[in-house]
Amino acid sequence: MMVVVVAAGANPTNPTLQTGGRAVPAKMIGHDPVSRLGFIKVEGSVVPKSIAWAADAAASASTTLQAMEPAGLAKCRTTGWVKQVGEKFLPLALLRVNFSNSVPPPGTPLLDDAGRVVAIVFQSSGGGNVGYALPAEAVHRVLRDISTGGQLSRGWLGLALRAESQIPRISRVLPDSPAAAAGIQPNDVLLSIGSRQITDYADAANAFFYLIPGQSVRVKLLRNVEQLEFTLMPTRPKG
């Protein structure tokens, strides 16, 4: 199976794969329109090269990596996380990457010193040699559902926050939700969801992306001056 980043506006249902100047039969197994990740099964005699993947990219947010380009490996460097572009909050955090040359095509693997894929190129930032990359944990999250059900199944806690707020304060707890059943209240401030620390709205949006229905998650929050901790079971979104 191969992972690709589907170009914005492209039809992912009928992929075309070429190698050595010839077309290779391929089938799209599943596609997530949010991350634009697609997973392709290569048919026939061509077998994609197997590459080891890192579990996550947390330790690689500011480090030197290598981009696996057709001409060979080229150095690049990650310079932190991108959670917002202009006024738009991203549904998941991306890595900002400085490349030695132009930004390589979407889907290009970025390797660490051990040869593991830490991230794959998502798109150019639109300025110079700077691009954005999807972290390895996003690929793992989407693949988990694509390989079994053909699409990403999002986890839902029933929490609403205001994007314009500087503090990740809960503005609403939806009725009949895991959060409501646990006793979480409006005006509680999120501190963490699972292993992800929450400092603003964008952090919360990123943490929500990784929730898995039926897999419990620890949620820490602040209520007035008291720190509370809950174990919630995400469900599939209602409606």
Phi and psi in degrees as GROMACS dihedral restraints (atoms count N, CA, C in turn):
[ dihedral_restraints ]
;  ai    aj    ak    al  type     phi  dphi    fc
    3     4     5     6     1  -114.6    20    10
    4     5     6     7     1   146.1    20    10
    6     7     8     9     1  -106.1    20    10
    7     8     9    10     1   136.9    20    10
    9    10    11    12     1  -135.0    20    10
   10    11    12    13     1   161.2    20    10
   12    13    14    15     1  -105.6    20    10
   13    14    15    16     1   116.9    20    10
   15    16    17    18     1   -76.1    20    10
   16    17    18    19     1   129.7    20    10
   18    19    20    21     1   -62.0    20    10
   19    20    21    22     1   143.6    20    10
   21    22    23    24     1   -57.8    20    10
   22    23    24    25     1   128.6    20    10
   24    25    26    27     1    86.5    20    10
   25    26    27    28     1    -7.0    20    10
   27    28    29    30     1   -79.8    20    10
   28    29    30    31     1   154.5    20    10
   30    31    32    33     1   -89.3    20    10
   31    32    33    34     1   112.2    20    10
   33    34    35    36     1   -83.2    20    10
   34    35    36    37     1    -3.4    20    10
   36    37    38    39     1   -75.1    20    10
   37    38    39    40     1   -27.4    20    10
   39    40    41    42     1  -126.0    20    10
   40    41    42    43     1    77.3    20    10
   42    43    44    45     1   -70.4    20    10
   43    44    45    46     1   150.3    20    10
   45    46    47    48     1  -116.8    20    10
   46    47    48    49     1   123.1    20    10
   48    49    50    51     1  -118.6    20    10
   49    50    51    52     1   131.4    20    10
   51    52    53    54     1  -126.4    20    10
   52    53    54    55     1   140.5    20    10
   54    55    56    57     1  -144.7    20    10
   55    56    57    58     1   130.7    20    10
   57    58    59    60     1    62.0    20    10
   58    59    60    61     1    28.6    20    10
   60    61    62    63     1    81.6    20    10
   61    62    63    64     1     5.2    20    10
   63    64    65    66     1  -124.3    20    10
   64    65    66    67     1   150.8    20    10
   66    67    68    69     1   -77.7    20    10
   67    68    69    70     1   140.4    20    10
   69    70    71    72     1  -120.5    20    10
   70    71    72    73     1   129.7    20    10
   72    73    74    75     1   -57.9    20    10
   73    74    75    76     1   133.3    20    10
   75    76    77    78     1  -147.9    20    10
   76    77    78    79     1   153.3    20    10
   78    79    80    81     1  -133.3    20    10
   79    80    81    82     1   132.8    20    10
   81    82    83    84     1   -76.8    20    10
   82    83    84    85     1   118.5    20    10
   84    85    86    87     1   -78.2    20    10
   85    86    87    88     1   -40.0    20    10
   87    88    89    90     1  -173.9    20    10
   88    89    90    91     1   159.6    20    10
   90    91    92    93     1  -146.0    20    10
   91    92    93    94     1   134.0    20    10
   93    94    95    96     1  -106.1    20    10
   94    95    96    97     1   113.4    20    10
   96    97    98    99     1   -68.7    20    10
   97    98    99   100     1   -19.6    20    10
   99   100   101   102     1   -75.5    20    10
  100   101   102   103     1   -54.9    20    10
  102   103   104   105     1   -82.5    20    10
  103   104   105   106     1   -14.4    20    10
  105   106   107   108     1    65.2    20    10
  106   107   108   109     1    18.8    20    10
  108   109   110   111     1   -79.6    20    10
  109   110   111   112     1   134.9    20    10
  111   112   113   114     1  -127.8    20    10
  112   113   114   115     1   148.2    20    10
  114   115   116   117     1  -122.1    20    10
  115   116   117   118     1   123.9    20    10
  117   118   119   120     1  -115.2    20    10
  118   119   120   121     1   135.1    20    10
  120   121   122   123     1   -96.8    20    10
  121   122   123   124     1   121.4    20    10
  123   124   125   126     1   -86.1    20    10
  124   125   126   127     1   125.4    20    10
  126   127   128   129     1  -102.0    20    10
  127   128   129   130     1   157.5    20    10
  129   130   131   132     1    95.1    20    10
  130   131   132   133     1  -153.4    20    10
  132   133   134   135     1   -88.5    20    10
  133   134   135   136     1    -9.6    20    10
  135   136   137   138     1   -80.9    20    10
  136   137   138   139     1   127.2    20    10
  138   139   140   141     1  -116.7    20    10
  139   140   141   142     1   116.4    20    10
  141   142   143   144     1   -59.4    20    10
  142   143   144   145     1   144.2    20    10
  144   145   146   147     1   -68.9    20    10
  145   146   147   148     1   132.0    20    10
  147   148   149   150     1   -80.3    20    10
  148   149   150   151     1   132.2    20    10
  150   151   152   153     1  -129.0    20    10
  151   152   153   154     1   138.6    20    10
  153   154   155   156     1   -73.4    20    10
  154   155   156   157     1   144.0    20    10
  156   157   158   159     1  -115.6    20    10
  157   158   159   160     1   143.7    20    10
  159   160   161   162     1   -71.9    20    10
  160   161   162   163     1   155.0    20    10
  162   163   164   165     1   -69.5    20    10
  163   164   165   166     1   -38.8    20    10
  165   166   167   168     1  -157.2    20    10
  166   167   168   169     1   174.1    20    10
  168   169   170   171     1  -111.3    20    10
  169   170   171   172     1    13.3    20    10
  171   172   173   174     1   -58.3    20    10
  172   173   174   175     1   -39.1    20    10
  174   175   176   177     1   -80.9    20    10
  175   176   177   178     1    -3.2    20    10
  177   178   179   180     1  -113.3    20    10
  178   179   180   181     1    22.7    20    10
  180   181   182   183     1   -74.0    20    10
  181   182   183   184     1   -14.8    20    10
  183   184   185   186     1  -150.3    20    10
  184   185   186   187     1    81.1    20    10
  186   187   188   189     1  -158.8    20    10
  187   188   189   190     1   167.2    20    10
  189   190   191   192     1   -88.8    20    10
  190   191   192   193     1   130.9    20    10
  192   193   194   195     1  -124.8    20    10
  193   194   195   196     1  -179.1    20    10
  195   196   197   198     1  -128.2    20    10
  196   197   198   199     1   130.0    20    10
  198   199   200   201     1   -89.2    20    10
  199   200   201   202     1   128.8    20    10
  201   202   203   204     1   -86.3    20    10
  202   203   204   205     1    88.7    20    10
  204   205   206   207     1   -98.8    20    10
  205   206   207   208     1   161.6    20    10
  207   208   209   210     1   -55.6    20    10
  208   209   210   211     1   -33.9    20    10
  210   211   212   213     1   -81.3    20    10
  211   212   213   214     1    -5.9    20    10
  213   214   215   216     1   131.1    20    10
  214   215   216   217     1  -172.2    20    10
  216   217   218   219     1   -81.2    20    10
  217   218   219   220     1   135.1    20    10
  219   220   221   222     1  -127.7    20    10
  220   221   222   223     1   136.1    20    10
  222   223   224   225     1   -69.7    20    10
  223   224   225   226     1   147.1    20    10
  225   226   227   228     1  -151.0    20    10
  226   227   228   229     1   169.2    20    10
  228   229   230   231     1  -141.2    20    10
  229   230   231   232     1   131.2    20    10
  231   232   233   234     1   -81.6    20    10
  232   233   234   235     1   143.5    20    10
  234   235   236   237     1  -129.2    20    10
  235   236   237   238     1    31.4    20    10
  237   238   239   240     1   115.0    20    10
  238   239   240   241     1  -176.0    20    10
  240   241   242   243     1   -98.8    20    10
  241   242   243   244     1   144.4    20    10
  243   244   245   246     1  -111.1    20    10
  244   245   246   247     1   118.2    20    10
  246   247   248   249     1  -113.9    20    10
  247   248   249   250     1   -11.7    20    10
  249   250   251   252     1  -151.2    20    10
  250   251   252   253     1   136.3    20    10
  252   253   254   255     1  -120.7    20    10
  253   254   255   256     1   110.2    20    10
  255   256   257   258     1    64.7    20    10
  256   257   258   259     1  -126.5    20    10
  258   259   260   261     1   -92.5    20    10
  259   260   261   262     1    -1.0    20    10
  261   262   263   264     1   -96.4    20    10
  262   263   264   265     1   124.0    20    10
  264   265   266   267     1   -84.2    20    10
  265   266   267   268     1   134.8    20    10
  267   268   269   270     1   -81.8    20    10
  268   269   270   271     1   147.4    20    10
  270   271   272   273     1   -71.4    20    10
  271   272   273   274     1   -16.2    20    10
  273   274   275   276     1  -154.0    20    10
  274   275   276   277     1   149.8    20    10
  276   277   278   279     1   -73.8    20    10
  277   278   279   280     1   139.6    20    10
  279   280   281   282     1  -112.8    20    10
  280   281   282   283     1   157.3    20    10
  282   283   284   285     1   -86.8    20    10
  283   284   285   286     1   135.9    20    10
  285   286   287   288     1   -88.6    20    10
  286   287   288   289     1   131.3    20    10
  288   289   290   291     1  -130.2    20    10
  289   290   291   292     1   130.2    20    10
  291   292   293   294     1   -97.0    20    10
  292   293   294   295     1   124.7    20    10
  294   295   296   297     1  -103.8    20    10
  295   296   297   298     1   150.6    20    10
  297   298   299   300     1   -70.8    20    10
  298   299   300   301     1   -28.4    20    10
  300   301   302   303     1  -122.3    20    10
  301   302   303   304     1  -151.7    20    10
  303   304   305   306     1   -69.0    20    10
  304   305   306   307     1   159.2    20    10
  306   307   308   309     1   -66.4    20    10
  307   308   309   310     1   125.3    20    10
  309   310   311   312     1   -69.9    20    10
  310   311   312   313     1   168.3    20    10
  312   313   314   315     1   -61.0    20    10
  313   314   315   316     1   152.5    20    10
  315   316   317   318     1   -55.0    20    10
  316   317   318   319     1   140.9    20    10
  318   319   320   321     1    94.7    20    10
  319   320   321   322     1    -8.4    20    10
  321   322   323   324     1   -65.0    20    10
  322   323   324   325     1   126.7    20    10
  324   325   326   327     1   -71.6    20    10
  325   326   327   328     1   143.6    20    10
  327   328   329   330     1  -113.9    20    10
  328   329   330   331     1   122.1    20    10
  330   331   332   333     1  -107.9    20    10
  331   332   333   334     1   147.4    20    10
  333   334   335   336     1   -90.5    20    10
  334   335   336   337     1  -174.2    20    10
  336   337   338   339     1   -63.7    20    10
  337   338   339   340     1   -24.7    20    10
  339   340   341   342     1   -87.0    20    10
  340   341   342   343     1     1.3    20    10
  342   343   344   345     1    82.1    20    10
  343   344   345   346     1    10.8    20    10
  345   346   347   348     1   -87.5    20    10
  346   347   348   349     1   147.7    20    10
  348   349   350   351     1   -77.0    20    10
  349   350   351   352     1   118.0    20    10
  351   352   353   354     1   -93.3    20    10
  352   353   354   355     1   -31.1    20    10
  354   355   356   357     1  -163.6    20    10
  355   356   357   358     1   167.5    20    10
  357   358   359   360     1  -129.1    20    10
  358   359   360   361     1   145.2    20    10
  360   361   362   363     1   -61.3    20    10
  361   362   363   364     1   133.9    20    10
  363   364   365   366     1   -98.8    20    10
  364   365   366   367     1   -54.5    20    10
  366   367   368   369     1  -171.7    20    10
  367   368   369   370     1   168.7    20    10
  369   370   371   372     1   -74.3    20    10
  370   371   372   373     1   151.2    20    10
  372   373   374   375     1   -77.5    20    10
  373   374   375   376     1   -10.9    20    10
  375   376   377   378     1    91.7    20    10
  376   377   378   379     1     2.5    20    10
  378   379   380   381     1  -138.8    20    10
  379   380   381   382     1   115.6    20    10
  381   382   383   384     1    61.3    20    10
  382   383   384   385     1  -139.5    20    10
  384   385   386   387     1  -100.9    20    10
  385   386   387   388     1    29.0    20    10
  387   388   389   390     1  -103.4    20    10
  388   389   390   391     1   132.6    20    10
  390   391   392   393     1  -135.4    20    10
  391   392   393   394     1   177.3    20    10
  393   394   395   396     1  -116.2    20    10
  394   395   396   397     1   148.4    20    10
  396   397   398   399     1  -134.2    20    10
  397   398   399   400     1   143.4    20    10
  399   400   401   402     1   -81.3    20    10
  400   401   402   403     1   127.0    20    10
  402   403   404   405     1   -69.5    20    10
  403   404   405   406     1   158.0    20    10
  405   406   407   408     1   -57.0    20    10
  406   407   408   409     1   -37.3    20    10
  408   409   410   411     1   -65.3    20    10
  409   410   411   412     1   -27.6    20    10
  411   412   413   414     1   -69.1    20    10
  412   413   414   415     1   -40.3    20    10
  414   415   416   417     1   -64.2    20    10
  415   416   417   418     1   -43.9    20    10
  417   418   419   420     1   -60.3    20    10
  418   419   420   421     1   -42.2    20    10
  420   421   422   423     1   -64.0    20    10
  421   422   423   424     1   -45.7    20    10
  423   424   425   426     1   -69.9    20    10
  424   425   426   427     1   -43.2    20    10
  426   427   428   429     1   -59.9    20    10
  427   428   429   430     1   -36.0    20    10
  429   430   431   432     1   -52.5    20    10
  430   431   432   433     1   -43.9    20    10
  432   433   434   435     1   -88.0    20    10
  433   434   435   436     1   -37.3    20    10
  435   436   437   438     1   -60.5    20    10
  436   437   438   439     1   -40.5    20    10
  438   439   440   441     1   -69.8    20    10
  439   440   441   442     1   -19.1    20    10
  441   442   443   444     1  -109.0    20    10
  442   443   444   445     1   -36.7    20    10
  444   445   446   447     1  -123.9    20    10
  445   446   447   448     1    -4.1    20    10
  447   448   449   450     1    85.9    20    10
  448   449   450   451     1    -8.8    20    10
  450   451   452   453     1  -154.3    20    10
  451   452   453   454     1   159.5    20    10
  453   454   455   456     1   -73.8    20    10
  454   455   456   457     1   130.5    20    10
  456   457   458   459     1  -104.2    20    10
  457   458   459   460     1   108.8    20    10
  459   460   461   462     1   -82.1    20    10
  460   461   462   463     1   143.6    20    10
  462   463   464   465     1   -87.1    20    10
  463   464   465   466     1   149.0    20    10
  465   466   467   468     1  -136.0    20    10
  466   467   468   469     1   131.0    20    10
  468   469   470   471     1  -107.6    20    10
  469   470   471   472     1   -20.5    20    10
  471   472   473   474     1    86.4    20    10
  472   473   474   475     1    28.6    20    10
  474   475   476   477     1  -107.3    20    10
  475   476   477   478     1   138.3    20    10
  477   478   479   480     1  -123.0    20    10
  478   479   480   481     1   137.7    20    10
  480   481   482   483     1  -128.6    20    10
  481   482   483   484     1   157.6    20    10
  483   484   485   486     1   -93.8    20    10
  484   485   486   487     1   125.7    20    10
  486   487   488   489     1   -63.0    20    10
  487   488   489   490     1   -30.9    20    10
  489   490   491   492     1   -79.2    20    10
  490   491   492   493     1    -9.7    20    10
  492   493   494   495     1   -76.6    20    10
  493   494   495   496     1   139.5    20    10
  495   496   497   498     1   -77.8    20    10
  496   497   498   499     1   -15.0    20    10
  498   499   500   501     1  -116.4    20    10
  499   500   501   502     1   138.2    20    10
  501   502   503   504     1   -74.8    20    10
  502   503   504   505     1    63.1    20    10
  504   505   506   507     1   -89.1    20    10
  505   506   507   508     1   133.7    20    10
  507   508   509   510     1   -72.5    20    10
  508   509   510   511     1   123.5    20    10
  510   511   512   513     1   -92.8    20    10
  511   512   513   514     1   -26.0    20    10
  513   514   515   516     1  -156.4    20    10
  514   515   516   517     1   140.9    20    10
  516   517   518   519     1  -112.3    20    10
  517   518   519   520     1   116.2    20    10
  519   520   521   522     1   -71.4    20    10
  520   521   522   523     1   141.8    20    10
  522   523   524   525     1   -65.2    20    10
  523   524   525   526     1   153.3    20    10
  525   526   527   528     1    56.3    20    10
  526   527   528   529     1    36.8    20    10
  528   529   530   531     1  -115.0    20    10
  529   530   531   532     1   163.3    20    10
  531   532   533   534     1   -57.2    20    10
  532   533   534   535     1   -38.3    20    10
  534   535   536   537     1   -65.9    20    10
  535   536   537   538     1   -41.3    20    10
  537   538   539   540     1   -65.6    20    10
  538   539   540   541     1   -41.5    20    10
  540   541   542   543     1   -64.7    20    10
  541   542   543   544     1   -29.7    20    10
  543   544   545   546     1   -81.2    20    10
  544   545   546   547     1   -15.5    20    10
  546   547   548   549     1    95.8    20    10
  547   548   549   550     1    12.9    20    10
  549   550   551   552     1   -68.1    20    10
  550   551   552   553     1   143.5    20    10
  552   553   554   555     1  -124.5    20    10
  553   554   555   556     1   154.7    20    10
  555   556   557   558     1   -57.0    20    10
  556   557   558   559     1   146.6    20    10
  558   559   560   561     1    81.6    20    10
  559   560   561   562     1    -8.7    20    10
  561   562   563   564     1   -62.6    20    10
  562   563   564   565     1   146.7    20    10
  564   565   566   567     1  -108.5    20    10
  565   566   567   568     1   125.2    20    10
  567   568   569   570     1   -70.8    20    10
  568   569   570   571     1   134.6    20    10
  570   571   572   573     1  -109.4    20    10
  571   572   573   574     1   -39.7    20    10
  573   574   575   576     1  -160.2    20    10
  574   575   576   577     1   153.6    20    10
  576   577   578   579     1  -129.3    20    10
  577   578   579   580     1   111.9    20    10
  579   580   581   582     1    63.8    20    10
  580   581   582   583     1  -130.2    20    10
  582   583   584   585     1   -90.8    20    10
  583   584   585   586     1     1.2    20    10
  585   586   587   588     1   -95.9    20    10
  586   587   588   589     1   121.9    20    10
  588   589   590   591     1   -76.1    20    10
  589   590   591   592     1   141.1    20    10
  591   592   593   594     1  -114.2    20    10
  592   593   594   595     1   118.0    20    10
  594   595   596   597     1  -118.1    20    10
  595   596   597   598     1   -15.9    20    10
  597   598   599   600     1  -157.8    20    10
  598   599   600   601     1  -179.8    20    10
  600   601   602   603     1   -58.6    20    10
  601   602   603   604     1   -41.7    20    10
  603   604   605   606     1   -63.0    20    10
  604   605   606   607     1   -37.4    20    10
  606   607   608   609     1   -62.6    20    10
  607   608   609   610     1   -40.3    20    10
  609   610   611   612     1   -65.3    20    10
  610   611   612   613     1   -43.7    20    10
  612   613   614   615     1   -59.8    20    10
  613   614   615   616     1   -41.4    20    10
  615   616   617   618     1   -64.3    20    10
  616   617   618   619     1   -43.7    20    10
  618   619   620   621     1   -64.3    20    10
  619   620   621   622     1   -38.5    20    10
  621   622   623   624     1   -61.7    20    10
  622   623   624   625     1   -33.5    20    10
  624   625   626   627     1   -60.0    20    10
  625   626   627   628     1   -32.5    20    10
  627   628   629   630     1   -92.7    20    10
  628   629   630   631     1     0.0    20    10
  630   631   632   633     1   -66.7    20    10
  631   632   633   634     1   140.8    20    10
  633   634   635   636     1  -119.2    20    10
  634   635   636   637     1   123.4    20    10
  636   637   638   639     1   -55.8    20    10
  637   638   639   640     1   132.0    20    10
  639   640   641   642     1    83.9    20    10
  640   641   642   643     1    -1.1    20    10
  642   643   644   645     1  -114.1    20    10
  643   644   645   646     1   112.9    20    10
  645   646   647   648     1   -63.7    20    10
  646   647   648   649     1   152.8    20    10
  648   649   650   651     1  -141.5    20    10
  649   650   651   652     1   141.7    20    10
  651   652   653   654     1   -86.1    20    10
  652   653   654   655     1   131.5    20    10
  654   655   656   657     1  -121.7    20    10
  655   656   657   658     1   122.9    20    10
  657   658   659   660     1  -106.7    20    10
  658   659   660   661     1   139.9    20    10
  660   661   662   663     1  -148.9    20    10
  661   662   663   664     1   167.3    20    10
  663   664   665   666     1  -114.8    20    10
  664   665   666   667     1   125.8    20    10
  666   667   668   669     1  -118.7    20    10
  667   668   669   670     1   107.6    20    10
  669   670   671   672     1    59.1    20    10
  670   671   672   673     1  -108.6    20    10
  672   673   674   675     1  -111.9    20    10
  673   674   675   676     1     4.0    20    10
  675   676   677   678     1  -101.2    20    10
  676   677   678   679     1   129.6    20    10
  678   679   680   681     1   -89.8    20    10
  679   680   681   682     1   127.7    20    10
  681   682   683   684     1  -120.4    20    10
  682   683   684   685     1   156.1    20    10
  684   685   686   687     1  -136.0    20    10
  685   686   687   688     1   134.0    20    10
  687   688   689   690     1  -128.4    20    10
  688   689   690   691     1   152.2    20    10
  690   691   692   693     1  -109.1    20    10
  691   692   693   694     1   117.5    20    10
  693   694   695   696     1  -113.6    20    10
  694   695   696   697     1   149.1    20    10
  696   697   698   699     1  -110.2    20    10
  697   698   699   700     1   102.3    20    10
  699   700   701   702     1   -60.5    20    10
  700   701   702   703     1   145.9    20    10
  702   703   704   705     1  -118.5    20    10
  703   704   705   706     1   178.4    20    10
  705   706   707   708     1   -76.1    20    10
  706   707   708   709     1   145.7    20    10
  708   709   710   711     1   -58.1    20    10
  709   710   711   712     1   140.4    20    10
  711   712   713   714     1   -81.3    20    10
  712   713   714   715     1   147.6    20    10
